C-alpha cells in the first residue's frame, strides 16, 4: 500500500470514530430526563428601547412616484 491509501484509511477510521462518539453523546444527553420548560417567573421582562429624537426621518411627497388614477 502506498502512503496516500494509508492516510485515507486512517482519516476514515478517525471520522467514523468521531461520528459514533457524537451519536453516543447525543443519545446519553437525550435519555437524561424529560425536558421541562423554564418557569415564566424566571424569564426576563421585555426591554423597552428609547430611540433618540434625532433619528426621526422626514418623508417628502414626490408626485412623480405616485401611481396615476385610482388604485
Beta strands, then each sheet from edge to edge (+ up, - down):
end
